[in-house]
Structure formats: C-alpha cells, structure tokens
Amino acid sequence: MRNTTSAQDIEAALSDTERAGLSLVLTIRTVLVVIVIVGVIGSQGIERGLFGASFALIFLLIGLGYRTIVIRKRDRIWMRYAFVATDVALLGVIVAFVPLVQSGEVPQIFVFRVYSIGVFFFLLATAALSLSPGLVLWTGFVIVLTIWSAWGWIVWNMEEIVAWRDYATDPTAQNYVRIVLHPDMINIASRINETITIAATAIVTAAAVQRARDLLRTRIASERARAEVAEVFGRFVPQEVVDRLSASDGQLPPASRTATVLFVDIEGFTRFAETADPQRIVETLDAYFDAVSDVMGKHDGVVISLIGDAAMVSFNAPLDNEAHAISAIDAARELLTLVETRSFAGHQFNLRIGIATGDVAAGTVGGQGRRSYTLYGDTVNLAQRLEAHNKETGTRLLVDESTWRAAGAPSILDPGGTCPVRGRDAGASIYRLSEPA
C-alpha cells in the first residue's frame, strides 16, 4: 500500500507534466500567432494589415507573458482557466466587433459564414496537451459561451432578422435560396450544431485525457516502485537482480517461505577497528562489501542487511531459487577462497560463515522513507548462531542439517557435531567443510 507521500509525489509529477504540456501549448500558440501576423501584413500590406495584425499582437503578448509565468513555475490552476477564458474571449471580441472589410458594408453576421469554427477546435485540441481534463471541459464550455455571446450580440444589433421560420411561410426552392443567401440570415440551426459538436468533442477529449492521465499515473507509480526497489536492493545486488525485483513493481508484502540464510562476519575486525583510522576502516569495509555483493549476486543471493562488519544474505527470498541451499554453500566457498588471495584497502582477514535453511518471514518493513527488506524467524537466528560457533570449533563455515539435506548431502561437508541453540535441548546438528574452500 503506497503511503501519502508517494501519492503526493505522483500528483506533483503529474502537475509537472501538466505544466510541461501547457508550455508546449503556449509555444505552438506563439508560433502560429507570429505566422498569422506575418500572413495578414503580407497579404494586405503594412497600412491595411496592421489593423488586423494588432489583434494578433495582443494574443502574442498575452501568450508570451503567461508562458514566462509557466516556465518559472509561478502559475496557479486558476491562472490556466483564466488564460483560456481570456484567449477564447478575445476571439469572441474579434468575431463580434472586427468587420470583415474596413468599409463596414458587409454585415457582421457574415463572419459566421466566412470563418469556420476550426480555430476554436484548435484551442480545444491544444488544451488537451495540458493533460488536464478539467481544462479541456472548461475550454469547451467557454468556446460555446463565446460563440453564442458573439452571435447574440451581432443579432441584437441587427435591424432585420431572417431565419428558417421565414422559409416555412413559403416553402419553395426560390425562397430557400433567397433565405440562405440573405445578408440578414442568422442561421440559429448552425449555432446549435456547432454547440453540440464542440460540447461532444470536449467531453470525448476530456475522457481521453483522463485515460491518458490514469495511465501516466500508473506509469509514475510503477517507476516510483522500481526506484524504491533499486534503493532498497541496488547497493547490494547486481543490476539484473534489481531488474527482476523491479518487475514486481516493488510489491514485496510479508510472506512465509523456505529460504537459506547466510551470515558472514570478519574475524578479528573489532581489534582492527580499534587501531585503524576511521578513513581506512570505511575504505576497507567498502571494498569488502563490494566483493561480498558481487559473489552473492552471482549465486542469486540478496544482501539483506549490513551490521558493522557482518552481512546477512538470503537465498530464495525474495528471488526464487529452487537450489537455494547449494547456492548458498557455493557462494560461501567462493567468498572464502576470495579473501585468501585478496586484500581489501590493503588489509587481509579471515571470515566466519554460518548457513541455515528453513522457514522465514520475509517482507519490506519500516517507516516512511526508511523501508527495507528483511527476514525474521528461527532460521535467521540459527544462521547467526552457527557463524558465531565457528569461534569454538576453529572453522570458517558451518551449515545446519537442513541445509546439508536440501543441498543433496554434498560430499564436501562432514558432520561437525552439534551446536548449542537456545530453546533446543539437543542442539542443532552441523556440518563443516571437509576440504579447503
């Protein structure tokens, strides 16, 4: 279950995406307005074109100003809605008041015949780039309101009105042509069709944007989960192991399963730490734990935790590994061989390793921002006890009987007696290496 902060992070990422989309809309808008200004002046000349271009210049300045606010991340939700309303309203003003020709002899109602509503659809389409379904619906609403307002204003100021009702009084072909071509024909039916078309388009577009938004939210959540897995495991296991864990989107709920647990500790490290300077201690541990993670990762082992100079490694949790017992033994032997021939930041040392197999409780636990994957149970305690028991037996690797059996009773292990375990009267049967690692 994702915590509140994760949900807030996802919404913040969506907000950034909206802002990026809005910035793209404003960029496209700026380019198109510049093209309109150049086109108007180029087709009508500077003297006549400046009048029409002046309105486009207002669009340009408003867009550039708001784009600056968006880029600087100072915009607010209400600003987006206000900007859309202003943009559409300015188009409405042009439709209602700017004459088709400067002489003013052409009725203003002709603007609805000369210009299509395509420019309004463009505003609706670009609103979708903001990835905000609310803004898309708002744009559609404002467009419809603006069209009817501009149309209503023009009709209100007309001295004569011709509508389809006039055709009903004389339903002839000649009268039909006369009404369609009449300069005072208001054609309310077209406005109704435009309203239905724009409203339907806005609703469908908003639904599509919401769908895209949901998919993006899922994608962001997935990426966050993958990042969390990488944060929890990435320091200790190879990338291919992180990838396999990430495939589950970080969903690692508590579960009970059979696993093999390996504890490894550095012999005599406390004495070394008492005499070495802190910098050398850190350098030594960094080099050593890098080697541990490399070796364990080769055998599908996951370094679960680091405590001082000790490490706990899990096999078959969380990664599936049917041969977890033999994998743990092989990894232990390889690590023991490695430390015999290699120094770490100039220091060589011996290891003690304990391995136990059995049921464990495994899962991601921890508070907000401090989650980690860990194991609990008697198997974990036994592995740690076997690691410590190496001191008493003078050995470097001890495994319990369950591990020995699960590994197929390998000949490289010999019976080593028993290890006292708290809560067990007879102790635990153990096995040790019968040959050098």
C-alpha positions in Angstrom: 0.0 0.0 0.0 1.5 3.3 -1.1 2.0 5.9 1.6 0.7 9.5 1.5 4.0 11.0 0.5 4.2 8.6 -2.5 0.7 9.7 -3.6 1.7 13.4 -3.2 4.9 12.7 -5.2 2.8 11.2 -8.0 0.5 14.1 -8.1 3.4 16.5 -8.1 4.9 14.6 -11.1 1.5 14.9 -12.8 1.4 18.6 -12.1 4.9 19.0 -13.7 3.6 17.1 -16.7 0.6 19.4 -17.0 2.9 22.4 -16.8 5.2 21.0 -19.5 2.2 20.4 -21.7 0.9 23.9 -21.1 4.3 25.3 -22.0 4.2 23.3 -25.3 0.7 24.7 -26.0 2.0 28.2 -25.5 5.0 27.6 -27.7 2.8 26.3 -30.5 0.4 29.2 -30.0 3.2 31.7 -30.2 4.5 30.3 -33.5 1.0 30.3 -35.0 0.2 33.8 -33.9 3.5 35.0 -35.5 2.6 33.3 -38.7 -0.8 35.0 -38.6 0.7 38.4 -38.1 3.2 37.9 -41.0 0.4 36.5 -43.2 -2.0 39.4 -42.5 0.6 42.0 -43.2 1.9 40.2 -46.2 -1.5 39.7 -47.8 -3.0 43.2 -47.0 0.1 45.3 -46.8 1.5 47.2 -43.9 -1.0 50.0 -43.8 -4.2 47.8 -44.0 -2.7 44.8 -42.4 -1.6 46.5 -39.2 -5.2 46.8 -38.1 -5.9 43.1 -38.2 -2.4 42.3 -37.0 -2.8 44.4 -33.9 -5.3 41.9 -32.5 -2.9 39.1 -33.2 -0.2 41.1 -31.5 -2.4 41.2 -28.4 -2.7 37.4 -28.5 1.1 37.2 -28.9 1.9 39.4 -25.9 -0.6 37.7 -23.6 0.7 34.3 -24.5 4.4 35.3 -24.1 3.6 36.8 -20.7 1.8 33.7 -19.4 4.5 31.4 -20.9 7.1 33.2 -18.8 5.0 32.6 -15.7 4.6 28.9 -16.6 8.3 28.4 -17.3 9.2 29.9 -13.9 6.6 27.6 -12.2 4.7 30.5 -10.8 1.4 29.7 -12.4 -1.6 28.5 -10.5 -4.6 26.4 -11.6 -6.9 29.4 -11.7 -4.4 31.2 -14.0 -4.8 28.4 -16.5 -8.5 28.7 -16.5 -8.4 32.5 -16.7 -5.9 32.4 -19.6 -8.1 30.0 -21.6 -11.1 32.2 -20.9 -9.2 35.3 -22.0 -7.9 33.6 -25.1 -11.3 32.5 -26.2 -13.0 35.7 -25.2 -10.6 37.7 -27.4 -11.6 35.6 -30.4 -15.2 36.3 -29.5 -14.5 40.0 -29.5 -12.9 39.8 -32.9 -15.9 37.8 -34.2 -18.4 40.3 -32.7 -16.7 43.6 -33.4 -14.0 43.4 -36.1 -15.6 44.0 -39.5 -14.8 41.7 -42.4 -13.8 44.7 -44.5 -12.8 48.1 -43.3 -15.6 49.8 -45.2 -18.1 48.1 -42.8 -20.5 47.4 -45.6 -20.6 43.6 -45.1 -23.0 42.6 -42.2 -21.1 41.3 -39.2 -23.2 38.2 -39.2 -21.2 37.1 -42.3 -18.3 36.4 -40.0 -20.0 33.1 -39.1 -20.2 32.2 -42.8 -16.7 33.3 -43.8 -14.8 31.9 -40.8 -15.4 28.3 -39.6 -15.2 27.2 -36.0 -11.9 25.4 -36.8 -9.9 28.0 -34.8 -12.0 27.1 -31.7 -11.3 23.4 -32.2 -7.6 24.2 -32.3 -7.9 25.8 -28.9 -9.8 22.7 -27.7 -7.1 20.4 -29.1 -4.2 22.3 -27.6 -5.9 22.3 -24.2 -5.7 18.5 -24.3 -1.9 18.8 -24.4 -2.0 20.2 -20.8 -3.2 16.7 -19.7 -5.9 18.3 -17.7 -9.5 17.0 -18.4 -10.9 19.9 -16.3 -9.2 22.4 -18.5 -10.4 20.7 -21.7 -14.0 20.8 -20.4 -13.6 24.4 -19.3 -12.3 25.3 -22.8 -15.3 23.7 -24.5 -17.7 25.5 -22.2 -16.0 28.9 -22.8 -16.0 28.3 -26.5 -19.7 27.5 -26.6 -20.5 30.5 -24.4 -18.3 32.8 -26.5 -19.8 31.7 -29.8 -23.4 32.3 -28.5 -22.4 35.6 -26.9 -20.8 36.9 -30.1 -23.7 35.6 -32.2 -26.2 37.1 -29.8 -24.5 40.5 -29.7 -24.5 40.6 -33.5 -28.1 39.5 -33.8 -29.2 42.0 -31.1 -27.8 44.9 -33.1 -29.3 43.8 -36.5 -32.2 45.9 -37.8 -33.7 42.9 -39.6 -33.5 39.2 -38.9 -34.1 36.4 -41.4 -34.4 32.8 -40.0 -35.6 29.4 -41.2 -39.1 30.2 -40.0 -39.4 32.5 -42.9 -39.0 29.5 -45.3 -41.9 27.8 -43.6 -44.3 30.5 -44.9 -43.2 29.9 -48.5 -41.5 26.5 -48.8 -40.3 26.9 -52.4 -36.8 26.4 -53.9 -36.6 30.0 -54.8 -37.5 31.1 -51.3 -34.9 28.6 -49.9 -32.1 30.1 -52.0 -33.2 33.6 -51.0 -33.2 32.9 -47.3 -29.8 31.0 -47.4 -28.2 33.9 -49.3 -29.9 36.7 -47.5 -27.4 39.0 -45.7 -29.5 39.1 -42.6 -29.8 35.3 -42.3 -28.9 34.4 -38.7 -28.9 30.6 -39.1 -29.5 29.6 -35.5 -29.6 25.9 -36.5 -25.9 26.1 -37.4 -25.1 27.5 -33.9 -26.9 24.6 -32.3 -25.0 22.1 -34.5 -21.7 23.9 -33.5 -22.6 23.7 -29.9 -23.4 20.0 -30.0 -20.2 19.3 -31.9 -18.0 21.4 -29.6 -19.6 20.0 -26.5 -19.3 16.4 -27.6 -15.7 16.9 -28.8 -14.8 18.5 -25.4 -16.4 15.6 -23.5 -14.7 12.9 -25.6 -11.4 14.7 -25.5 -11.6 15.2 -21.7 -12.3 11.4 -21.3 -9.3 10.6 -23.5 -7.1 13.0 -21.5 -8.3 11.4 -18.2 -7.5 8.0 -19.6 -4.0 9.2 -20.5 -3.7 10.8 -17.1 -4.6 7.5 -15.4 -2.1 5.6 -17.5 0.6 8.2 -16.7 -0.3 8.0 -13.0 0.1 4.2 -13.2 3.4 4.6 -15.0 4.8 7.1 -12.5 3.7 4.8 -9.6 5.4 1.9 -11.3 8.6 3.9 -11.8 8.5 5.1 -8.2 8.1 1.5 -7.0 11.0 0.4 -9.2 13.1 3.2 -7.8 12.2 2.1 -4.3 13.3 -1.4 -5.1 16.6 -0.1 -6.6 17.1 2.0 -3.4 16.5 -0.9 -1.1 18.5 -3.5 -3.0 20.6 -1.7 -5.6 23.6 -1.2 -3.3 23.9 -4.9 -2.7 22.9 -6.9 -5.7 23.7 -6.9 -9.4 21.5 -4.9 -11.8 19.9 -7.9 -13.3 18.7 -8.9 -9.8 17.3 -5.4 -9.3 15.5 -5.7 -12.6 13.9 -9.0 -11.6 12.7 -7.4 -8.4 11.5 -4.3 -10.2 9.3 -6.4 -12.4 7.0 -6.8 -9.4 6.7 -3.0 -9.1 8.2 -3.2 -5.7 5.3 -5.1 -4.2 7.1 -7.3 -1.7 4.4 -8.0 1.0 5.3 -10.0 4.1 5.3 -13.7 3.3 6.4 -17.0 4.8 8.7 -19.2 2.7 11.5 -21.6 2.9 14.9 -19.9 2.4 18.5 -20.3 3.1 20.1 -17.6 5.3 23.8 -16.9 5.3 25.6 -14.9 8.0 29.2 -13.8 7.3 31.4 -11.9 9.8 35.1 -10.7 9.6 37.3 -12.5 12.1 39.2 -10.0 14.4 37.7 -6.9 12.8 37.0 -5.3 16.2 40.7 -5.3 17.0 41.5 -3.9 13.6 38.8 -1.1 14.0 40.3 -0.2 17.4 43.7 0.6 15.9 42.9 1.8 12.3 41.9 5.3 11.5 38.2 5.8 10.5 39.0 6.5 6.9 40.8 3.2 6.4 38.0 1.4 8.2 35.5 2.8 5.8 37.6 2.1 2.8 38.2 -1.5 3.9 34.5 -2.2 4.5 33.5 -0.6 1.2 35.9 -2.8 -0.7 34.9 -5.9 1.3 31.2 -5.4 0.9 31.6 -4.7 -2.8 33.2 -8.2 -3.0 30.5 -9.8 -0.9 27.7 -8.4 -3.0 29.4 -9.4 -6.2 29.9 -13.0 -5.1 26.5 -13.4 -3.6 24.8 -11.8 -6.6 26.5 -14.4 -8.9 24.6 -17.1 -6.9 21.2 -15.2 -6.7 21.9 -14.2 -3.2 20.5 -10.9 -1.9 22.4 -9.0 0.8 19.6 -8.2 3.2 21.4 -6.1 5.8 24.9 -4.9 6.9 25.6 -4.6 10.6 29.1 -3.4 11.3 31.3 -5.8 9.5 28.7 -8.6 9.3 26.3 -9.2 6.5 23.1 -11.3 6.2 22.4 -12.8 2.8 19.2 -14.5 1.7 18.7 -17.2 -0.9 15.2 -17.9 -2.3 13.8 -14.7 -0.7 12.8 -12.5 -2.4 14.2 -14.1 -5.5 13.0 -17.6 -6.4 15.8 -20.2 -6.4 15.0 -23.8 -6.1 18.7 -24.7 -5.5 19.0 -22.1 -2.7 20.9 -24.3 -0.3 23.6 -25.4 -2.7 23.8 -21.8 -4.0 24.5 -20.5 -0.5 27.2 -23.1 0.1 28.8 -22.4 -3.3 28.7 -18.6 -2.6 30.3 -19.1 0.8 33.1 -21.3 -0.5 33.8 -18.8 -3.3 33.9 -15.9 -0.8 36.3 -17.8 1.5 38.6 -18.5 -1.4 38.5 -14.9 -2.5 39.6 -13.5 0.9 42.5 -15.9 0.9 44.0 -14.3 -2.1 42.8 -10.7 -2.0 43.3 -7.7 0.3 40.8 -5.0 0.9 42.2 -1.5 1.1 45.5 -3.1 1.9 44.1 -5.3 4.7 43.6 -9.1 4.6 41.5 -11.1 7.1 39.6 -14.3 7.6 35.8 -14.9 7.6 33.3 -16.9 9.7 30.2 -18.0 7.9 27.0 -19.7 9.2 24.3 -21.1 6.9 20.8 -22.4 7.9 17.8 -23.4 5.9 14.1 -23.3 7.0 11.0 -21.2 7.1 11.4 -17.4 7.4 9.1 -14.4 7.5 10.2 -12.1 4.7 9.0 -8.7 3.5 9.5 -5.0 3.2 9.1 -3.2 6.6 9.9 0.2 8.1 8.5 3.6 8.4 8.1 6.3 5.8 11.4 6.9 3.9 13.2 4.2 5.8 11.8 1.0 4.3 14.0 -2.1 4.0 13.6 -5.8 3.1 14.4 -8.2 5.9 13.9 -11.7 7.3 12.7 -13.0 10.6 12.5 -16.4 12.3 14.4 -19.2 13.9 16.3 -19.9 10.7 17.8 -16.4 10.8 18.8 -16.9 14.5 20.3 -20.3 13.8 22.4 -19.0 10.9 23.8 -16.2 13.1 24.4 -18.7 15.9 26.4 -21.0 13.5 28.5 -18.1 12.3 29.5 -17.3 15.9 30.0 -21.0 16.7 32.9 -21.1 14.3 35.0 -19.5 17.0 34.6 -22.5 19.2 35.2 -25.1 16.5 38.0 -23.3 14.8 36.2 -23.5 11.5 35.3 -21.0 8.8 32.0 -22.4 7.5 29.2 -24.2 9.4 25.9 -25.3 8.0 22.9 -26.9 9.7 21.5 -30.3 8.8 18.5 -28.8 6.9 20.9 -27.0 4.5 23.0 -30.2 4.2 20.0 -32.2 3.2 18.5 -29.5 0.9 21.8 -29.3 -0.9 21.8 -33.0 -1.6 24.2 -34.1 1.2 27.3 -32.8 -0.6 30.5 -34.7 0.0 32.4 -31.5 0.7 30.7 -31.3 4.0 31.4 -33.5 7.0 29.5 -33.9 10.2 30.6 -31.4 12.8 28.7 -32.4 15.9 26.1 -30.2 17.4 25.8 -26.5 18.1 24.0 -25.4 21.3 20.9 -23.4 20.4 18.8 -21.6 22.9 15.4 -23.3 23.1 16.8 -26.7 21.8 17.8 -29.3 24.3 19.7 -31.4 21.8 21.2 -28.5 19.9 21.5 -28.4 16.1 23.3 -30.9 14.0 26.0 -29.1 12.0 28.4 -29.8 9.1 31.7 -28.3 8.2 33.9 -28.2 5.1 35.9 -31.4 4.6 38.3 -29.7 2.2 39.7 -26.2 1.8 37.3 -23.7 0.4 
